[in-house]
Amino acid sequence: MEFEFLRDLDGRCRARCEMGHEAFGQWLTDEVTAAEAGWLLNTITRLDAQPQEEFRKVYAEFTLALSDGEAELTGHGLAFDSEALEEGMSYYDDAHYAGCGLDDLARLLTQWREFIQGR
């Protein structure tokens, strides 16, 4: 997964992830502090040691599920009535759902934590 971090003019840290993983960027930007990133990295380490264990955490805008070496992030706004769309139109939901391996998530969280701590 490719990503980049930047600071706004007001100094706010923002994350952008490649197409198909945009939800991770929004989640990091809005909901993941340095302390939360560290806590999640410890959780990933624990899950790597006990692969059958599952983890789920509900955030304000997203729910994160970790299991069997995979991470899944689902936005709470994902429920959408597709019948309300005109024929031939589709709903773009990549900004509300993304998945990756735990190793990719750990790399993303490690670099995000370092970035927001100013390292």
C-alpha positions in Angstrom: 0.0 0.0 0.0 1.4 3.4 -1.0 0.7 6.5 1.2 1.9 10.0 1.9 1.7 12.2 5.0 1.5 16.0 4.9 0.8 19.0 7.2 -1.9 21.6 6.4 -1.1 25.3 6.6 -2.6 25.2 10.1 -0.2 22.3 11.1 -2.8 19.5 11.1 -1.4 16.1 10.1 -3.1 14.4 7.2 -2.7 11.0 5.5 -3.4 10.1 2.0 -3.5 6.5 0.8 -3.5 5.1 -2.8 -6.8 4.3 -4.6 -8.5 1.4 -3.0 -7.1 2.3 0.4 -8.4 5.8 0.8 -10.4 4.9 3.9 -7.1 4.3 5.8 -6.0 7.8 5.1 -9.2 9.3 6.3 -9.2 7.1 9.4 -5.6 8.0 10.3 -6.3 11.7 9.7 -9.5 11.9 11.8 -9.1 9.2 14.4 -5.6 7.9 15.1 -3.3 9.7 17.5 0.2 8.7 18.2 -0.9 6.9 21.4 -3.7 5.0 19.5 -1.2 4.0 16.8 1.1 2.6 19.5 -1.7 0.7 21.1 -2.8 -0.8 17.7 0.8 -1.8 17.0 0.9 -3.7 20.3 -2.5 -5.3 19.4 -1.1 -6.4 16.0 2.0 -7.9 17.7 -0.4 -9.9 20.0 -2.5 -11.1 17.1 0.6 -12.2 15.2 1.4 -14.4 18.2 -2.1 -15.8 18.4 -3.4 -16.0 14.9 -6.9 -17.4 15.8 -7.7 -14.4 17.9 -9.8 -11.6 16.4 -10.0 -7.9 17.3 -12.6 -5.3 16.5 -12.7 -1.6 17.5 -15.4 0.9 16.7 -14.3 4.5 16.1 -16.4 7.6 15.5 -16.5 7.1 11.7 -15.0 3.6 11.1 -14.8 0.1 12.5 -11.5 -1.7 12.4 -11.4 -5.5 12.3 -8.2 -7.5 12.6 -8.0 -11.3 12.1 -6.0 -14.0 10.4 -3.3 -11.6 9.2 -5.8 -9.2 7.6 -7.1 -5.8 8.5 -10.5 -4.5 7.4 -11.7 -0.9 7.8 -15.4 -0.1 7.2 -16.9 3.3 7.4 -20.1 3.7 9.2 -21.5 5.7 6.3 -21.1 2.7 3.9 -24.8 1.7 4.1 -26.2 3.3 0.9 -29.4 2.7 -1.0 -28.1 1.8 -4.4 -31.7 1.8 -5.8 -31.8 5.6 -5.4 -29.2 5.9 -8.1 -30.1 6.5 -11.7 -29.6 3.7 -14.1 -26.0 3.3 -15.2 -24.7 5.1 -12.1 -22.7 3.5 -9.3 -21.7 4.5 -5.8 -18.0 5.0 -5.2 -17.4 3.4 -1.8 -13.6 3.0 -1.7 -13.4 6.0 0.6 -15.5 4.0 3.1 -13.9 0.5 2.9 -10.4 -0.8 2.7 -8.5 -3.9 3.5 -4.8 -4.9 3.8 -2.5 -7.3 5.5 -1.5 -6.8 9.2 2.1 -6.2 8.1 1.0 -3.3 5.8 -1.2 -1.8 8.5 1.7 -2.1 11.0 4.0 -0.3 8.6 1.4 2.4 8.0 0.8 2.9 11.7 4.5 3.0 12.5 5.2 5.7 9.9 2.1 7.7 10.9 3.1 7.7 14.5 6.6 8.9 13.6 5.2 11.6 11.4 2.8 13.1 13.9 5.4 13.0 16.6 7.7 15.0 14.3 10.4 12.4 13.9 
